[in-house]
Amino acid sequence: MDALTNPPAVLGVGYSIRATSPDFDDLGAKLDEAERLGVDFVELPTFAWTLVVAGRILPERLKKLVEVTRDRPFGYTVHGPLAINLMEVPGKLPRHEALLAASIEVAGALGAENYVMHAGVVREQEDDIEVAYSRQREALLRAGDLAAKHKLTVCVENVFRFEKMRETPLPSRLAAELDAIDHDHIRATMDVSHAYQHCSPLRIPLLPELVALAPFAKHVHVHDSFGLPLESWSIDEGERVGLGEGDLHLPLGWGDLPWSEIAAACTLAPRAVVNLELHRRYWSELPGQIEVLRRLGADFAAPAATAVAA
């Protein structure tokens, strides 16, 4: 197989580092751990570090981060600020675009393969949802041009409805939006558990939604859950996991997602990265999860065996 004309379905597997210091002064030890675990990629949580102030990069901090991350035997992906909302109302949108531009520049300086951002949401009652989608398409086109200059791909992650949210795209709608944008540097992050969280309360079948998004997915977030919304009052994560409610970020196999079936049905975009997003509460499970992750990556890399009608 010619790797240039037939790029691999899965480029590698990795996991998201959990930040504890806004100054990333504990990052070296976390990268040492990733090196011992032998992963192909590490996802850096730039959303949790003090790197950008009102859309302006702090150059000395970025220089320090680049120095800490260089000369490692794995590649990087970056998860940018979760607060960026390209469906925001026009009066607020420029601030979000400025933060996105700065965050893409940070990711480019780190040599990231993929830059992860969340899909937009509509909260304002007076906002027109379809107009908000058009704002997101236009902003993503601009972001794609910037990503191309930095030789990375912006991967838009499907989320789910929470708080006072009127709209965020289902995976199939996100696929349609990316198809309409048709930019080589704008693809998807297919978050399987987020899709489960979105589809289950609406009683929408999960697998067809994932199958629709998978061809656009150059990045995959994997973590387990039960697809149940967070409905009960609780004070600790232990209570939430005891109830099985919410976006739990459990180790693979702890929830009830049918991972083998999902991997068999989904044909990912070429050169996808399969990335584990584990809650820090379960970090002791990480070493054992790497082999599970590698097997899942191999399953995703195999040709899709199941055709699912939309």
Wavefront OBJ file of the C-alpha trace (Angstrom):
o trace
v 0.000 0.000 0.000
v 1.310 3.439 -0.937
v 1.074 5.531 2.250
v 0.917 8.719 0.200
v -2.053 7.715 -1.957
v -3.642 5.422 0.646
v -3.033 7.057 4.032
v -3.737 4.938 7.119
v -7.194 5.163 8.649
v -5.679 5.557 12.121
v -2.439 7.445 12.559
v -2.053 6.474 16.200
v -3.546 6.489 19.683
v -3.034 8.759 22.646
v -4.624 10.300 25.689
v -5.432 13.702 27.154
v -3.182 14.988 29.911
v -5.111 16.447 32.842
v -3.781 19.853 33.873
v -3.197 20.695 37.511
v -1.060 23.842 37.206
v -2.072 26.860 35.058
v 1.647 27.489 34.566
v 2.218 23.921 33.234
v 5.220 23.553 35.549
v 4.231 19.928 36.211
v 4.034 19.052 32.519
v 7.473 17.442 32.258
v 6.543 14.650 34.667
v 3.274 14.052 32.818
v 5.129 13.740 29.517
v 7.590 11.349 31.148
v 4.608 9.187 32.109
v 3.302 9.247 28.536
v 6.729 8.235 27.291
v 6.761 5.246 29.658
v 3.294 4.230 28.466
v 4.459 4.291 24.845
v 1.579 6.202 23.242
v 1.754 7.798 19.803
v 0.166 11.125 20.775
v -0.474 13.274 23.804
v -3.367 15.749 23.852
v -2.359 19.004 25.535
v -5.042 20.970 27.444
v -4.116 24.483 26.382
v -7.596 25.555 27.524
v -6.394 25.118 31.129
v -3.077 27.000 30.831
v -2.390 30.721 31.010
v -1.201 31.372 27.474
v -3.657 33.853 25.950
v -5.057 37.076 27.431
v -7.992 38.682 25.579
v -6.898 37.101 22.306
v -3.216 37.997 22.763
v -0.575 35.285 23.151
v 1.902 35.694 26.008
v 5.113 34.979 24.038
v 7.401 34.058 26.944
v 4.898 31.504 28.241
v 4.461 29.990 24.792
v 8.247 29.804 24.409
v 8.449 27.954 27.741
v 5.714 25.515 26.681
v 7.443 24.764 23.380
v 10.686 24.058 25.242
v 8.978 21.689 27.705
v 7.258 19.710 24.941
v 10.125 19.330 22.454
v 12.206 16.195 21.813
v 9.610 13.616 22.815
v 8.993 10.305 20.969
v 5.318 11.092 20.353
v 3.276 13.684 18.530
v 0.808 16.184 19.930
v -2.776 17.167 19.552
v -4.218 20.218 21.298
v -7.577 20.797 22.959
v -8.266 24.507 22.768
v -10.592 26.578 24.958
v -13.992 25.006 25.480
v -15.524 28.474 25.824
v -15.033 29.301 22.123
v -18.478 29.463 20.508
v -18.635 30.187 16.787
v -22.458 30.268 16.939
v -22.299 33.162 19.408
v -24.346 36.309 18.758
v -22.611 38.868 16.481
v -21.783 41.276 19.294
v -19.733 38.637 21.112
v -18.398 36.553 18.217
v -15.233 38.607 17.476
v -13.813 37.824 20.937
v -14.341 34.121 20.326
v -12.714 34.276 16.897
v -9.721 36.153 18.334
v -9.234 33.470 20.992
v -9.568 30.760 18.353
v -6.957 32.404 16.127
v -4.514 32.707 19.023
v -5.177 29.119 20.075
v -4.521 27.808 16.567
v -1.239 29.724 16.560
v -0.295 28.110 19.880
v -1.124 24.673 18.483
v 0.952 25.408 15.398
v 3.945 26.401 17.522
v 3.657 23.036 19.290
v 3.621 21.167 15.973
v 0.187 19.707 16.711
v -1.426 17.297 14.277
v -4.983 18.266 15.254
v -6.562 21.171 17.105
v -9.783 20.267 18.924
v -12.556 22.784 19.472
v -16.170 22.332 20.510
v -19.074 22.775 18.125
v -21.078 25.937 18.609
v -24.139 26.316 20.788
v -27.151 28.633 20.768
v -28.340 29.957 24.118
v -30.078 33.264 23.389
v -33.840 32.929 22.963
v -34.006 35.630 20.292
v -31.212 34.148 18.175
v -32.133 32.447 14.899
v -30.631 28.962 14.939
v -30.065 28.675 11.189
v -28.417 32.086 11.081
v -26.181 30.971 13.949
v -25.142 27.936 11.898
v -24.257 30.223 9.004
v -22.071 32.328 11.326
v -20.273 29.173 12.412
v -19.668 28.059 8.812
v -18.173 31.413 7.880
v -15.970 31.497 10.992
v -14.772 27.939 10.409
v -13.762 28.784 6.864
v -11.570 31.556 8.230
v -10.204 29.223 10.887
v -9.448 26.606 8.236
v -7.344 29.049 6.241
v -5.370 29.913 9.376
v -4.970 26.219 10.289
v -3.576 25.536 6.812
v -0.839 28.125 7.411
v 0.107 26.300 10.604
v -0.070 22.861 8.943
v -2.700 21.426 11.257
v -6.361 20.442 11.149
v -9.127 22.037 13.182
v -11.355 19.199 14.420
v -14.810 20.315 15.567
v -16.105 18.190 18.435
v -19.740 17.205 18.843
v -21.075 18.040 22.299
v -24.528 17.675 23.881
v -27.216 19.902 25.340
v -26.554 21.078 28.871
v -27.321 24.126 30.988
v -29.705 26.525 29.183
v -28.794 25.403 25.688
v -31.279 25.584 22.822
v -29.143 24.014 20.107
v -25.882 22.269 19.374
v -25.499 19.972 16.370
v -26.171 16.277 16.515
v -23.321 14.320 14.883
v -25.275 14.009 11.625
v -25.913 17.763 11.520
v -22.232 18.458 12.258
v -21.345 16.132 9.370
v -23.664 18.086 7.072
v -22.114 21.384 8.197
v -18.567 20.130 7.553
v -19.631 18.793 4.176
v -21.031 22.229 3.294
v -17.851 23.972 4.478
v -15.703 21.569 2.417
v -12.333 22.776 3.732
v -9.356 20.407 3.844
v -8.273 21.761 7.240
v -11.692 21.594 8.926
v -12.715 18.138 10.093
v -14.466 16.566 13.091
v -13.625 15.265 16.507
v -16.105 12.427 16.947
v -16.743 12.204 20.681
v -18.588 8.899 21.038
v -19.802 9.407 24.588
v -20.924 12.971 23.878
v -22.990 11.616 21.005
v -24.488 9.075 23.413
v -25.305 11.866 25.873
v -26.984 13.842 23.091
v -28.910 11.053 21.411
v -30.235 9.126 24.402
v -32.516 11.804 25.925
v -33.919 12.520 22.440
v -34.408 8.795 21.750
v -32.346 9.063 18.574
v -30.404 5.897 17.573
v -26.729 6.404 18.296
v -25.005 4.279 15.664
v -26.401 5.993 12.533
v -25.351 9.353 13.982
v -21.781 8.137 14.492
v -21.650 6.520 11.062
v -22.683 9.850 9.508
v -19.929 11.795 11.271
v -17.136 9.221 11.065
v -15.961 10.021 7.482
v -15.213 13.579 8.635
v -13.544 12.474 11.885
v -9.782 12.982 11.828
v -9.897 12.835 15.614
v -11.863 10.561 17.952
v -12.443 11.078 21.658
v -13.169 7.882 23.553
v -14.362 7.504 27.150
v -17.246 5.563 28.611
v -20.652 6.462 30.040
v -24.257 5.321 30.163
v -25.811 8.053 28.013
v -27.823 9.358 30.962
v -28.254 13.096 31.543
v -27.090 14.554 34.840
v -30.427 14.886 36.632
v -29.882 14.091 40.311
v -28.425 16.371 42.960
v -25.001 15.265 44.102
v -21.921 16.735 45.732
v -19.167 14.382 44.583
v -18.160 12.652 41.374
v -18.411 9.338 43.230
v -22.158 9.878 43.607
v -22.578 10.743 39.937
v -20.714 7.645 38.804
v -22.732 5.597 41.316
v -25.883 6.818 39.595
v -24.334 6.474 36.132
v -25.411 10.014 35.250
v -23.662 12.624 33.154
v -20.496 13.042 31.119
v -18.438 10.731 33.345
v -15.273 10.177 31.270
v -14.990 6.634 32.567
v -12.367 4.067 31.585
v -13.311 2.076 28.508
v -15.437 -0.889 29.528
v -16.888 0.709 32.651
v -19.940 2.096 30.841
v -22.263 0.407 28.385
v -21.114 1.789 25.027
v -20.738 -1.034 22.443
v -17.213 -0.150 21.366
v -16.590 -3.106 19.051
v -19.862 -2.517 17.231
v -19.146 1.191 16.881
v -15.620 0.632 15.530
v -16.868 -1.994 13.084
v -19.533 0.340 11.695
v -17.509 3.557 11.397
v -15.142 4.490 8.576
v -12.960 7.313 9.868
v -11.250 10.036 7.880
v -7.673 9.146 6.863
v -4.928 9.663 9.463
v -7.298 9.838 12.434
v -6.031 9.968 16.004
v -7.941 7.927 18.601
v -7.605 9.710 21.936
v -8.676 8.603 25.425
v -10.196 11.337 27.618
v -10.074 9.938 31.135
v -11.354 11.737 34.236
v -8.486 12.366 36.656
v -10.426 10.411 39.296
v -9.637 7.214 37.362
v -6.003 7.977 36.516
v -4.831 4.828 38.305
v -6.588 2.888 35.515
v -4.555 4.601 32.772
v -1.752 2.000 32.350
v -4.264 -0.809 31.830
v -6.320 1.347 29.503
v -3.514 1.795 26.968
v -3.756 -1.784 25.697
v -7.563 -1.457 25.524
v -7.076 1.772 23.584
v -4.637 0.153 21.147
v -7.074 -2.671 20.435
v -9.845 -0.158 19.830
v -7.580 1.848 17.522
v -6.920 -1.308 15.522
v -10.659 -1.972 15.339
v -11.284 1.536 14.006
v -8.451 1.072 11.489
v -10.079 -2.056 10.002
v -12.492 -1.536 7.085
v -16.035 -0.876 8.280
v -17.959 -4.136 8.270
v -21.468 -2.856 8.889
v -23.608 -0.605 6.753
v -26.078 1.367 8.887
v -29.025 3.078 7.294
v -29.470 6.667 8.347
l 1 2 3 4 5 6 7 8 9 10 11 12 13 14 15 16 17 18 19 20 21 22 23 24 25 26 27 28 29 30 31 32 33 34 35 36 37 38 39 40 41 42 43 44 45 46 47 48 49 50 51 52 53 54 55 56 57 58 59 60 61 62 63 64 65 66 67 68 69 70 71 72 73 74 75 76 77 78 79 80 81 82 83 84 85 86 87 88 89 90 91 92 93 94 95 96 97 98 99 100 101 102 103 104 105 106 107 108 109 110 111 112 113 114 115 116 117 118 119 120 121 122 123 124 125 126 127 128 129 130 131 132 133 134 135 136 137 138 139 140 141 142 143 144 145 146 147 148 149 150 151 152 153 154 155 156 157 158 159 160 161 162 163 164 165 166 167 168 169 170 171 172 173 174 175 176 177 178 179 180 181 182 183 184 185 186 187 188 189 190 191 192 193 194 195 196 197 198 199 200 201 202 203 204 205 206 207 208 209 210 211 212 213 214 215 216 217 218 219 220 221 222 223 224 225 226 227 228 229 230 231 232 233 234 235 236 237 238 239 240 241 242 243 244 245 246 247 248 249 250 251 252 253 254 255 256 257 258 259 260 261 262 263 264 265 266 267 268 269 270 271 272 273 274 275 276 277 278 279 280 281 282 283 284 285 286 287 288 289 290 291 292 293 294 295 296 297 298 299 300 301 302 303 304 305 306 307 308 309 310
